[in-house]
């Protein structure tokens, strides 16, 4: 990345205080400083890279154009060409391997980010750039997303509490209770639909801003070291050889993976049927606790199975592996987490036993859903996440204490690097599990928030606890992760979009199935209302998409400013490499001012070598002329145009 002050030295005035004034990224050229000095740019020493490029110091006194996290990635990728380090650990050849923490950077993160007292900071601001420099873009986007939705849920708290208050008052007054509750549910479902779309669009803007600011792209990453295949001729360059796995085996393994996942889904459905049968007559707190235990047991069983199935599929690239693991877990856990409540909302009324019996309400599906939803979310999401964060801390401390006891009770003097080996890991599967819990928790708001608005408060508390707890663990009790680049939150964005669409249909179905106004109505009437509800929701989403496009004005301004600086650099580099053109500009300026263009010598007259270039082939192909600024960059050192 170019140094910020260099932009002003090039004669380009951009307000450095604005986020859009972020210098562009260019291909590294050690001679760029010399070229700029030849063009009269002041304040640059040709031999000093720091006068041209942004440098990062850390443990390097003179600085480096590469960040520490980039150097870790380079080392990991170079080793990965020859060794599968994870397989070496699994087979016992290595005890472990990990990138070590930087003491100074880690201390800085502990102070600004990894503190429990920040749980009272309701701005939820994350040091995203610091996280990107230290952990890579995947973790940076993950915490940015968590902080963003913590703030978005804070905005939803007020309407949720107001709606819940009216529901409680209506329950105690018991005046037109059913009709009033339906109006409240319809109103809050509309609020959630608009809130969900607005939040998703605003997050897309944040994502695109950082993708542009960090110069991320969708180029193919290196092949995973665990990828299995044969060395064959490369399809891109026949002189090269690349590892290529069997397409038939890959297809077979994917089908096996699908069948096994469906088998587990069927097991979940069977266990939920047993739960409904056992607690049909008493949907109380015990039923919620048993449902929470059932969901967690299946979740803990399926986690290692999902990892094993994804390994079996033999994905070539890291992003393919991550997306496959995400979709397996999301598909299974969506059924595991949501089906009991979808059954109570949609199917229980038409079953042989009818709606469950709720004390004080008789057979009532909506009140059964409301009670089970509040109880289950509290046990399943709220309490469990707190216990999980606490257990990670206990495990790390227990490992250190065990080693101390093994040395006759004397505290072991460990180097900082060695102590990190006892810390917990936060690998890809751990990151997927964390995001899975958050996305599923957000799904409770999107799908069922209108039935029990108090769920918004519980999920908000979960997001806050997860945000601060994970930050504290990464800064105090976890090893440094290997950095991975990722465009936003990856497949989680599509998963959240799927939940948002499902939320529209579920809100409509809840009204047409249990609404007092639709009791005894024709099927065509219910279908028509569902269609109109979905249609107007789609129109609202379209309007919000126009109001909040994927790229906001600041991101577009940053792109234009960067393009302008890059063009300025190209022009300077062209004049330095082709002095004849510079001479023509100065010698014939008066002719240009007078409009006597025919008197200006042709380029082939000034540079005879150019006339020798045969462009017949290009003309036969009817290719458009190369613009002047792009033709400059198409010349090599001998001023010969290359195709």
KELO-501721 format. One record per residue (C-alpha): residue number from 1; x, y, z; residue in one letter. Coordinates in steps of 0.5 Angstrom, whole numbers, plus 500, padded with zeros to 3 digits. Layout:
BEGIN
num	px	py	pz	residuo
NUM	X	Y	Z	A
...
//
This chain:
BEGIN
num	px	py	pz	residuo
1	500	500	500	X
2	503	507	498	X
3	504	512	504	X
4	499	517	506	X
5	504	523	505	X
6	506	521	498	X
7	499	522	495	X
8	500	530	497	X
9	507	529	494	X
10	504	527	488	X
11	500	534	487	X
12	494	530	489	X
13	490	534	495	X
14	485	529	499	X
15	483	530	506	X
16	487	525	510	X
17	482	525	515	X
18	477	522	511	X
19	476	515	511	X
20	475	515	503	X
21	482	518	503	X
22	486	511	504	X
23	492	510	499	X
24	491	505	494	X
25	495	498	493	X
26	500	497	488	X
27	505	492	485	X
28	511	493	489	X
29	517	496	485	X
30	523	497	489	X
31	525	502	483	X
32	519	506	484	X
33	522	512	489	X
34	528	513	484	X
35	522	514	478	X
36	518	519	482	X
37	525	523	484	X
38	526	523	477	X
39	520	526	475	X
40	521	532	480	X
41	517	529	486	X
42	520	532	493	X
43	521	529	499	X
44	523	522	497	X
45	530	518	498	X
46	530	513	493	X
47	533	508	497	X
48	528	509	503	X
49	522	504	502	X
50	518	508	507	X
51	518	514	503	X
52	514	511	498	X
53	510	505	501	X
54	507	504	508	X
55	512	500	512	X
56	510	496	519	X
57	516	495	524	X
58	514	491	530	X
59	521	487	531	X
60	524	490	525	X
61	527	497	526	X
62	527	499	519	X
63	520	496	518	X
64	517	492	512	X
65	512	493	507	X
66	509	486	509	X
67	505	486	515	X
68	507	481	521	X
69	500	477	519	X
70	503	477	511	X
71	509	474	513	X
72	506	468	517	X
73	501	467	511	X
74	507	467	507	X
75	511	462	511	X
76	505	457	512	X
77	504	457	505	X
78	511	456	503	X
79	511	450	508	X
80	504	447	506	X
81	507	446	499	X
82	511	441	501	X
83	509	438	508	X
84	502	437	511	X
85	503	440	518	X
86	496	438	521	X
87	498	431	519	X
88	504	431	522	X
89	501	433	529	X
90	496	428	528	X
91	501	422	527	X
92	505	424	533	X
93	511	427	528	X
94	510	434	531	X
95	507	436	538	X
96	504	442	535	X
97	505	448	531	X
98	502	455	531	X
99	504	462	530	X
100	506	466	537	X
101	503	472	539	X
102	507	478	539	X
103	508	481	546	X
104	507	488	544	X
105	501	487	540	X
106	497	483	544	X
107	498	487	550	X
108	495	493	546	X
109	489	488	544	X
110	488	486	551	X
111	488	494	553	X
112	483	496	548	X
113	479	490	546	X
114	480	484	551	X
115	477	487	557	X
116	471	484	561	X
117	469	491	563	X
118	467	493	556	X
119	461	489	556	X
120	458	496	559	X
121	460	499	552	X
122	454	500	548	X
123	457	502	542	X
124	460	495	541	X
125	466	499	537	X
126	471	494	535	X
127	478	495	533	X
128	477	492	526	X
129	484	494	523	X
130	488	492	529	X
131	484	485	528	X
132	486	485	521	X
133	493	486	522	X
134	494	481	527	X
135	489	476	526	X
136	487	476	518	X
137	481	478	515	X
138	476	472	517	X
139	477	474	524	X
140	476	481	523	X
141	470	480	519	X
142	467	476	524	X
143	468	480	530	X
144	466	486	526	X
145	459	482	524	X
146	458	481	531	X
147	459	488	534	X
148	455	490	528	X
149	449	486	530	X
150	450	487	537	X
151	448	495	536	X
152	443	493	531	X
153	439	489	536	X
154	440	494	541	X
155	436	498	536	X
156	431	493	536	X
157	430	493	544	X
158	426	498	545	X
159	420	496	540	X
160	421	489	543	X
161	420	491	550	X
162	414	496	548	X
163	411	490	544	X
164	412	485	550	X
165	409	490	555	X
166	403	491	551	X
167	402	483	551	X
168	403	483	558	X
169	398	488	559	X
170	393	485	554	X
171	394	478	558	X
172	392	481	565	X
173	386	486	562	X
174	383	480	558	X
175	379	485	553	X
176	379	483	546	X
177	385	479	548	X
178	386	474	542	X
179	385	480	537	X
180	390	485	540	X
181	395	480	541	X
182	394	478	533	X
183	395	486	532	X
184	401	486	536	X
185	404	480	533	X
186	403	483	526	X
187	406	490	527	X
188	412	487	530	X
189	413	482	525	X
190	413	488	520	X
191	418	491	524	X
192	423	485	524	X
193	422	484	517	X
194	424	491	516	X
195	430	491	521	X
196	433	485	518	X
197	433	487	511	X
198	436	494	513	X
199	441	491	518	X
200	443	486	512	X
201	444	492	507	X
202	448	496	512	X
203	452	490	513	X
204	454	489	506	X
205	456	496	506	X
206	461	495	511	X
207	463	489	508	X
208	465	492	501	X
209	468	498	505	X
210	473	494	508	X
211	474	489	502	X
212	476	495	498	X
213	480	498	504	X
214	484	492	505	X
215	485	490	498	X
216	482	484	498	X
217	480	480	492	X
218	477	473	490	X
219	483	470	487	X
220	484	463	488	X
221	488	461	494	X
222	494	456	495	X
223	491	448	495	X
224	490	446	502	X
225	496	441	504	X
226	491	436	506	X
227	488	435	499	X
228	489	428	496	X
229	490	427	489	X
230	495	425	483	X
231	500	430	480	X
232	498	431	473	X
233	499	436	467	X
234	496	443	469	X
235	490	446	465	X
236	492	453	466	X
237	499	452	463	X
238	501	445	460	X
239	509	446	462	X
240	506	446	470	X
241	504	440	474	X
242	498	440	479	X
243	495	436	484	X
244	488	434	482	X
245	483	429	485	X
246	479	424	482	X
247	472	428	480	X
248	468	421	481	X
249	471	420	488	X
250	469	427	490	X
251	462	426	487	X
252	461	419	491	X
253	464	422	498	X
254	459	428	497	X
255	453	424	496	X
256	455	419	502	X
257	456	426	506	X
258	449	428	504	X
259	446	421	506	X
260	449	421	513	X
261	447	428	514	X
262	440	427	512	X
263	440	421	517	X
264	442	425	523	X
265	436	430	521	X
266	431	424	521	X
267	434	422	528	X
268	433	429	530	X
269	426	429	528	X
270	425	422	531	X
271	427	425	538	X
272	423	431	537	X
273	417	427	536	X
274	418	423	542	X
275	419	430	546	X
276	412	432	543	X
277	409	426	545	X
278	412	426	552	X
279	410	433	554	X
280	404	434	550	X
281	400	435	556	X
282	404	440	560	X
283	409	445	556	X
284	412	447	562	X
285	419	449	564	X
286	421	442	565	X
287	419	441	558	X
288	424	447	556	X
289	430	444	559	X
290	429	437	556	X
291	428	440	549	X
292	435	444	551	X
293	438	438	553	X
294	436	434	547	X
295	438	439	542	X
296	445	440	545	X
297	446	432	545	X
298	445	432	538	X
299	449	438	537	X
300	455	435	540	X
301	455	429	537	X
302	454	432	530	X
303	460	437	530	X
304	466	431	529	X
305	461	428	524	X
306	461	434	520	X
307	468	435	520	X
308	470	428	518	X
309	465	428	513	X
310	468	435	510	X
311	475	432	510	X
312	472	426	507	X
313	470	430	501	X
314	477	432	499	X
315	476	440	498	X
316	482	443	494	X
317	481	450	497	X
318	480	453	504	X
319	474	457	502	X
320	471	451	499	X
321	472	447	505	X
322	470	452	510	X
323	463	453	506	X
324	462	446	506	X
325	463	445	513	X
326	458	451	514	X
327	453	449	510	X
328	453	442	513	X
329	452	445	520	X
330	447	450	518	X
331	443	445	515	X
332	443	440	521	X
333	442	445	526	X
334	437	449	523	X
335	432	443	524	X
336	435	441	531	X
337	434	448	533	X
338	428	451	530	X
339	423	445	528	X
340	420	444	535	X
341	417	451	534	X
342	415	450	527	X
343	411	444	529	X
344	408	448	534	X
345	406	454	530	X
346	404	450	523	X
347	403	443	524	X
348	400	442	532	X
349	394	445	530	X
350	392	440	525	X
351	395	433	528	X
352	391	428	532	X
353	392	431	539	X
354	391	438	537	X
355	395	444	540	X
356	399	442	547	X
357	395	444	553	X
358	398	450	557	X
359	396	451	564	X
360	391	457	564	X
361	390	457	557	X
362	388	450	555	X
363	389	448	548	X
364	393	453	545	X
365	399	453	540	X
366	401	460	540	X
367	402	460	548	X
368	405	454	548	X
369	410	456	543	X
370	411	463	547	X
371	413	459	553	X
372	417	454	550	X
373	421	459	546	X
374	423	463	552	X
375	425	457	556	X
376	429	454	551	X
377	432	460	548	X
378	434	462	556	X
379	437	455	557	X
380	440	453	550	X
381	443	460	548	X
382	444	464	554	X
383	446	460	560	X
384	450	455	555	X
385	454	460	552	X
386	456	463	559	X
387	458	456	561	X
388	462	455	555	X
389	466	461	555	X
390	468	460	562	X
391	470	452	561	X
392	475	455	556	X
393	478	459	561	X
394	478	453	566	X
395	481	448	561	X
396	487	453	560	X
397	488	454	567	X
398	488	447	569	X
399	493	445	563	X
400	498	450	566	X
401	496	447	574	X
402	497	440	572	X
403	504	441	569	X
404	506	445	575	X
405	504	439	580	X
406	508	434	576	X
407	514	438	578	X
408	513	437	585	X
409	508	443	586	X
410	514	448	584	X
411	511	453	579	X
412	514	452	572	X
413	518	457	569	X
414	516	457	562	X
415	518	462	556	X
416	512	466	553	X
417	513	462	547	X
418	512	455	551	X
419	506	457	555	X
420	502	459	549	X
421	502	451	547	X
422	498	450	553	X
423	493	455	551	X
424	486	453	547	X
425	486	453	540	X
426	481	457	535	X
427	481	454	529	X
428	477	454	523	X
429	472	449	526	X
430	472	453	533	X
431	470	459	529	X
432	465	456	525	X
433	461	453	531	X
434	462	460	534	X
435	458	464	528	X
436	453	458	528	X
437	451	459	535	X
438	450	467	533	X
439	447	466	526	X
440	442	461	529	X
441	441	465	535	X
442	439	471	530	X
443	434	466	527	X
444	430	466	533	X
445	429	473	533	X
446	428	473	525	X
447	423	467	525	X
448	419	467	532	X
449	421	474	535	X
450	414	477	533	X
451	411	471	538	X
452	415	472	544	X
453	419	479	543	X
454	422	478	550	X
455	427	473	546	X
456	430	479	543	X
457	433	481	550	X
458	435	474	551	X
459	439	474	544	X
460	442	481	545	X
461	445	479	551	X
462	448	473	548	X
463	451	477	543	X
464	454	482	548	X
465	457	476	552	X
466	459	472	546	X
467	463	479	543	X
468	466	480	550	X
469	467	473	552	X
470	471	471	545	X
471	475	477	545	X
472	477	476	552	X
473	479	469	550	X
474	483	470	544	X
475	487	476	548	X
476	488	472	554	X
477	487	464	553	X
478	488	462	546	X
479	494	461	541	X
480	494	466	535	X
481	490	463	529	X
482	493	462	522	X
483	491	468	518	X
484	486	467	513	X
485	483	472	508	X
486	476	472	507	X
487	471	477	503	X
488	466	478	509	X
489	463	473	513	X
490	463	468	507	X
491	457	463	507	X
492	454	466	513	X
493	451	471	509	X
494	447	467	505	X
495	445	463	511	X
496	442	469	514	X
497	439	471	508	X
498	435	464	508	X
499	433	465	515	X
500	430	472	513	X
501	426	469	507	X
502	423	464	512	X
503	422	469	517	X
504	417	472	512	X
505	413	466	510	X
506	413	464	518	X
507	410	470	520	X
508	405	470	514	X
509	403	462	516	X
510	402	464	524	X
511	397	469	522	X
512	393	465	517	X
513	393	459	521	X
514	392	462	528	X
515	389	469	527	X
516	382	470	529	X
517	380	473	523	X
518	382	467	519	X
519	378	462	523	X
520	373	459	518	X
521	376	462	512	X
522	377	459	505	X
523	383	456	503	X
524	384	461	497	X
525	383	467	502	X
526	389	464	506	X
527	393	463	500	X
528	391	470	498	X
529	393	473	504	X
530	400	470	505	X
531	401	472	497	X
532	400	479	499	X
533	404	479	505	X
534	410	476	502	X
535	409	481	496	X
536	409	487	500	X
537	415	485	504	X
538	419	484	498	X
539	417	491	495	X
540	419	494	502	X
541	426	490	501	X
542	427	493	494	X
543	426	500	497	X
544	431	499	502	X
545	436	496	497	X
546	435	502	493	X
547	436	506	500	X
548	442	502	502	X
549	446	499	496	X
550	451	494	497	X
551	456	500	496	X
552	455	507	500	X
553	458	513	497	X
554	464	513	502	X
555	466	506	498	X
556	465	509	491	X
557	469	515	493	X
558	475	511	496	X
559	475	507	489	X
560	475	513	485	X
561	480	517	489	X
562	485	510	489	X
563	484	510	481	X
564	486	517	480	X
565	492	516	484	X
566	494	510	481	X
567	493	514	474	X
568	497	519	476	X
569	503	514	478	X
570	502	511	471	X
571	503	517	468	X
572	509	519	472	X
573	512	512	470	X
574	511	513	463	X
575	514	519	462	X
576	520	517	466	X
577	521	511	461	X
578	519	514	455	X
579	523	521	455	X
580	521	522	447	X
581	514	523	449	X
582	516	528	455	X
583	520	532	450	X
584	514	532	445	X
585	510	534	450	X
586	514	540	452	X
587	517	542	445	X
588	510	542	441	X
589	506	545	447	X
590	505	552	443	X
591	503	548	437	X
592	498	544	441	X
593	495	551	444	X
594	495	554	437	X
595	491	548	434	X
596	496	546	429	X
597	496	539	430	X
598	498	537	423	X
599	505	540	424	X
600	506	536	430	X
601	511	530	428	X
602	508	523	428	X
603	510	518	433	X
604	514	514	428	X
605	518	519	426	X
606	520	521	432	X
607	522	514	434	X
608	523	510	428	X
609	523	503	432	X
610	515	504	433	X
611	514	504	425	X
612	517	497	425	X
613	512	494	429	X
614	507	490	425	X
615	500	491	427	X
616	497	488	422	X
617	494	482	426	X
618	491	486	431	X
619	487	490	425	X
620	485	484	422	X
621	482	482	429	X
622	478	488	429	X
623	481	490	436	X
624	479	496	439	X
625	485	501	440	X
626	489	501	446	X
627	487	508	450	X
628	494	512	451	X
629	494	511	458	X
630	494	503	458	X
631	499	503	452	X
632	504	506	456	X
633	504	500	461	X
634	504	496	455	X
635	511	498	453	X
636	518	494	455	X
637	524	497	456	X
638	526	497	449	X
639	520	501	447	X
640	517	496	443	X
641	510	495	444	X
642	508	488	446	X
643	501	484	444	X
//
